[in-house]
Amino acid sequence: VIIVVFLNFLSEVNAQISTSSPYSRFGLGDLQQNILPVFSGFGGASVSFSDPKVINPYNPASYTSFGPNSFLLSTGGWYKNTTMYNTTDQQVTNNNGFSHLTLGFPLTKSIGASVGMLPFSSIGYEMSTDIVDAENPSHTASANYYGDGGISKIYFGGAYELFNGLSVGINASYLFGGLNRRKQLVYDDQSFVNNRSNSKINLKGYYYELGLLYKNTLNENDEFSIGLTANNHSSIRAKKTKLVESFELSGFFELPKDTFVNSTEWGDVILPRDISAGFSYNQD
């Protein structure tokens, strides 16, 4: 019952998170990796991490570590203060957003499972630059660039302990979300026509993550673990809508005039294959 309610809740959650980075303009934006607090404390290390009281969705083989009759729930948010510089200016931004919502529980002595929602990538930028006509310096314009949105993933994973210390696991993930990019060209001379372009990409698709984890003790005080993760070379279906038009300013309002492009395209976004390995050693 809890899982059903949880999935219904996830379907209503808008998990787009904000960021402030000019580099998020490219590709799918800033990839959100290892954002859970426990892994941030380890500098992002998660591949070989396994603990009965921690859900590690980054290596699905770790789900076999859950204790008997246990039920784990983890959720939270994040806050980030960023200061950006160039040769003449300084900008301070404050961002916050949804971090994660995960559940973990054992099914049998050797089988564990987890379900949850995590941010996958985000876009957030606002930039502008002045353009001067080289032949007529009195003709100037402002080129403005804006972006927002993000991609989230819902996953369901399971793990099986093959024998003492060695586990394998898999996450089946569903990606969804939208990426918005806008451009404006605004002339100081009102005799010129202002232009703007709005582009939005919506993505929906599945991909899979595999995990392998081996954990063993050397003596009463020392233990080590080795982890390996990989994802498949997935193709995610994408819908791109683009609108290019001219407009005029009326106070704070932009009044559209002529439409040059109003199109919808379907295509695929190819996620690159990724393989990660890790080793950890714990001494009490």
GIQUIVEN-V54260 format. One record per backbone hydrogen bond with DSSP energy under -1.0 kcal/mol. NH is the residue of the N-H (numbers start at 0). CO is the residue of the C=O. E is the energy in kcal/mol with one decimal. If there is no record, write none. Layout:
nh:co:e
NH:CO:E
NH:CO:E
This chain:
nh:co:e
4:0:-2.4
5:1:-2.4
6:2:-2.5
7:3:-2.1
8:4:-2.1
9:5:-2.1
10:6:-1.7
11:8:-1.2
20:123:-2.9
23:20:-1.4
24:21:-1.2
25:22:-1.4
28:25:-2.0
29:121:-2.5
31:119:-2.4
39:35:-1.9
40:36:-2.0
42:39:-1.5
43:38:-3.2
48:45:-1.2
53:50:-1.6
58:55:-1.2
61:58:-2.3
62:59:-1.5
64:61:-1.9
65:62:-1.2
69:66:-1.4
71:103:-3.2
73:101:-2.5
75:99:-1.4
77:96:-2.1
79:94:-3.1
81:92:-2.6
83:90:-3.2
85:88:-2.1
90:83:-2.7
92:81:-3.0
94:79:-2.8
96:77:-1.6
98:75:-2.5
99:75:-1.1
100:116:-1.8
101:73:-3.0
102:114:-2.8
103:71:-2.2
104:112:-2.4
106:110:-2.9
107:110:-1.8
111:158:-1.7
112:104:-2.7
113:156:-2.2
114:102:-1.7
115:154:-2.0
116:100:-2.7
117:152:-2.5
119:150:-3.1
120:150:-1.9
121:29:-1.7
122:148:-2.9
124:146:-1.7
126:144:-2.8
128:142:-1.9
130:140:-3.2
132:138:-2.4
138:135:-2.6
140:130:-2.2
141:185:-3.0
142:128:-3.0
143:183:-2.1
144:126:-3.3
145:181:-2.6
146:124:-1.9
147:179:-1.8
149:177:-1.6
150:120:-2.4
151:175:-3.0
152:117:-2.8
153:173:-2.2
154:115:-2.5
155:171:-1.8
156:113:-3.3
157:169:-2.1
158:111:-2.4
159:167:-2.9
160:109:-2.5
161:165:-1.4
162:165:-1.2
165:162:-2.0
166:212:-2.9
167:159:-2.3
168:210:-2.2
169:157:-2.3
170:208:-2.7
171:155:-2.6
172:206:-2.9
173:153:-2.9
174:204:-3.2
175:151:-2.1
176:202:-1.1
177:149:-1.2
178:200:-2.5
179:147:-2.9
180:198:-3.0
181:145:-2.8
182:196:-2.4
183:143:-2.3
184:194:-2.9
185:141:-2.7
187:139:-2.2
191:188:-2.0
194:184:-2.0
195:244:-2.4
196:182:-2.6
197:242:-2.8
198:180:-3.0
199:240:-2.4
200:178:-2.4
201:238:-2.7
202:176:-2.3
203:236:-2.0
204:174:-1.8
206:172:-2.1
208:170:-2.3
209:229:-3.6
210:168:-2.5
211:227:-2.5
212:166:-2.5
213:225:-2.7
214:164:-2.4
215:223:-2.4
217:221:-2.1
218:221:-1.4
222:281:-2.2
223:215:-2.6
224:279:-2.2
225:213:-2.7
226:277:-2.5
227:211:-2.4
228:275:-2.6
229:209:-2.0
230:273:-1.6
231:207:-1.8
233:231:-1.6
235:268:-3.1
237:266:-2.7
238:201:-2.5
239:264:-3.1
240:199:-2.5
241:262:-2.3
242:197:-2.5
243:260:-2.6
244:195:-2.2
245:257:-2.7
246:193:-1.7
247:254:-2.1
249:252:-2.9
252:249:-1.8
254:247:-3.0
256:245:-2.9
259:243:-2.8
260:243:-1.8
262:241:-2.2
264:239:-3.0
266:237:-2.5
268:235:-3.1
270:233:-2.5
275:228:-2.5
277:226:-2.3
279:224:-2.5
281:222:-3.1
283:220:-2.6
